[in-house]
Amino acid sequence: MSKLAGRRTSPVSSGFGSTRVAVLGGGLAGLSAARSLIEMGFQVFLIEKRPFLGGRAFSFYSHETDSEVDNGQHVFMGCCTYYIDFVRALGAYCDATLQDSLHAEVVLDGKRGTLSSMPFLGPLHFMPSFLKYPHLGISDKIRAAYGLVRAGLTDRRKNSPTLDSETFYNWLKRHQQPERAIENFWNLVILPTLNDDVRSVSADMALKVIKEGLLKRPGDAAIGYARVGLSSLAGLPGQRFIEERGGSVLLRTTVRSLLFDSDRVCGVQLSDGSSLRADAYVSALPHDILLDCLPTKRAADPFFASVAELQSAPIVGVHLWYDRHVMEEPFVAFINSPIQWVFNRSLIQGNSESLGQHVCISLSGAWQFIDRPKEELRELFEQEMERLFPSARGAAIEKSLIIKQPNATFRSVPGVSRLRPAQETPIPNLFLAGDWTDTDWPSTMEGAVRSGVYAANAIADRVAG
Ligand SMILES: Cc1cc2nc3c(=O)[nH]c(=O)nc-3n(C[C@H](O)[C@H](O)[C@H](O)COP(=O)(O)OP(=O)(O)OC[C@H]3O[C@@H](n4cnc5c(N)ncnc54)[C@H](O)[C@@H]3O)c2cc1C
């Protein structure tokens, strides 16, 4: 993958201008591919089945609550450099916030702790707050610090097959981590970032997150989010970016199948019966849809077929609109509570002056909640908010909305690496993008954006070479 990794931008005069590329799917991966291809000078057509772009990261107007809401709270970190660069290129970074350095309040049984960075300490930026962190005893801290050092020293490339075949829980146990450190520290980082529990995720993916987020540059662990609806951060500016530079966006257009002429793709069959022809194709479709769009014989090629084994993980968002302010912080994490992270949407969106407050509880790896009735979830989280936030006691909930996303991300379970195909496929003019392709990142916006850049680079290499 390294040969595709750097972002290249060739001017229009590179000769790519006569090459037409069809990008199938307008999630972040498709948008990122389109952006890079346009910057390189290719002619781009983006085809998206929904009436808007953004894929799994979008906002919508809820008639039920008369407000604009995200399909799920999306967070990025300072280490998400491709995502940040992408949002900047779309001209929307002014609508995002990124902390200067990590600062997260973590509450356990009413006791508050803080995990934060001190940038001037370089690689040890995390240590002072870690030493003061009240949710671990002294011996837990020594063991957790040892675990961090071992994580830092582990060469993922060299040990990839072994690390990809064991769970992170197993790795933590092999490195003398006590249950308290696993629950109150390691899982606090892994559950929201990998959307799954330390007991299920592969050691390889978890170490990726720990290394990228905590052990490199101090600013990498900083937390960021959109201050506007998600669609205003990528979907709408992405569409504008493409159209203003001469590209075409076809919304409400479903790709039914890829058409082949001997060993090359010669077109895409669309839902209205028409077909579209290009010189090269980037599929940024969900992996199961791509398999449906390929002829049976191609879909059975082990290069593509392995993606059928990818599993997915759910996220549930519980939105509550209170008649008063119930929290001060932009977000708080909880241990030993069904509430994992709660975000102060009013503060984040710059509405902190209003009398009421909108909060969003984000539940990762939400198997235990996904099938429960919404009314039951509302009651459970209303009570839990009252238990955890004194100001919520006696406050009235004026509106609520529960958003369930059963297939929010793919699961980073052991063995996942060998299921993720490269962006370059055995078919000479077909390229793949999508967070599920091989980016070495988990199922995230950063992974999606990287996949699009890698796909565009692969096309440029093929066309130029
Ligand atoms: C609730 C939730 C919370 C999340 N939180 C975070 C977070 O905090 N941080 C983070 O980094 N990531 C988060 N993610 C993950 C992140 O949203 C995804 O990794 C990323 O958006 C995936 O982008 P993609 O382009 O790879 O895929 P998708 O967004 O799935 O894009 C695929 C696109 O293809 C389109 N399509 C499908 N079929 C067809 C067809 N036949 N023809 C044409 N178009 C088609 C779809 O409509 C879609 O637009 C979250 C996801 C969810 C759902």
The ligand as an ORCA input file, in Angstrom:
! r2SCAN-3c Opt
* xyz 0 1
  C     -23.692      6.268     13.582
  C     -22.276      6.288     13.081
  C     -21.289      6.883     13.853
  C     -19.968      6.894     13.391
  N     -19.023      7.529     14.132
  C     -17.791      7.707     13.619
  C     -16.843      8.493     14.294
  O     -17.099      9.019     15.378
  N     -15.616      8.669     13.730
  C     -15.302      8.099     12.516
  O     -14.185      8.327     12.027
  N     -16.179      7.312     11.860
  C     -17.416      7.110     12.370
  N     -18.321      6.346     11.695
  C     -17.888      5.622     10.494
  C     -17.851      6.524      9.251
  O     -19.089      7.177      9.086
  C     -17.588      5.618      8.049
  O     -16.379      4.924      8.238
  C     -17.484      6.396      6.732
  O     -18.493      7.360      6.605
  C     -17.568      5.380      5.582
  O     -17.532      6.040      4.336
  P     -17.522      5.188      2.973
  O     -17.552      6.167      1.886
  O     -16.424      4.198      3.034
  O     -18.860      4.322      2.988
  P     -20.392      4.808      2.887
  O     -20.548      6.040      3.678
  O     -21.219      3.636      3.262
  O     -20.605      5.172      1.346
  C     -21.168      4.323      0.377
  C     -22.053      5.173     -0.528
  O     -22.521      4.361     -1.611
  C     -23.895      4.675     -1.823
  N     -24.520      3.541     -2.522
  C     -24.885      2.347     -1.999
  N     -25.369      1.552     -2.959
  C     -25.318      2.258     -4.112
  C     -25.655      1.965     -5.462
  N     -26.129      0.763     -5.830
  N     -25.471      2.930     -6.404
  C     -24.960      4.155     -6.068
  N     -24.614      4.464     -4.789
  C     -24.777      3.531     -3.834
  C     -24.419      4.921     -0.416
  O     -25.658      5.609     -0.434
  C     -23.283      5.707      0.190
  O     -23.416      7.092     -0.057
  C     -19.637      6.276     12.146
  C     -20.638      5.676     11.376
  C     -21.939      5.693     11.830
  C     -23.007      5.062     10.969
*
